[in-house]
Amino acid sequence: MKYRRSGLMPRASIAAMVLVSATLSACVVAPYYPPQEQVIMTAPPPPQAEYAGPPPVVGYIWISGFWAWQMGRHVWVGGHWSAPRPGYRWVPHAWHQDGRGWRQREGRWDRR
């Protein structure tokens, strides 16, 4: 491809460079810090009653709601239906007493 004598690149090349630079500017490399468990001095309230209704797809499992600690207080996070994961079982969120405080263990998919 020939360039004009003025030293300008063809418009397609400029457009490609702009597209690549815009794409790369969206990439952020940041270290991963796993969530830190907190000891909460306030016991969680009893679980709320939830009506799950029928599953949206046959075979889905109900993942119960739980109390989360957000902004200095317990907040109820409602349950939801989820597709099962073959070879795994759902371990629900749970609060455990730790000395005089409480720790939350996040719900997770666990290998059988």
Disulfide bonds with the S-S distance in Angstrom:
none
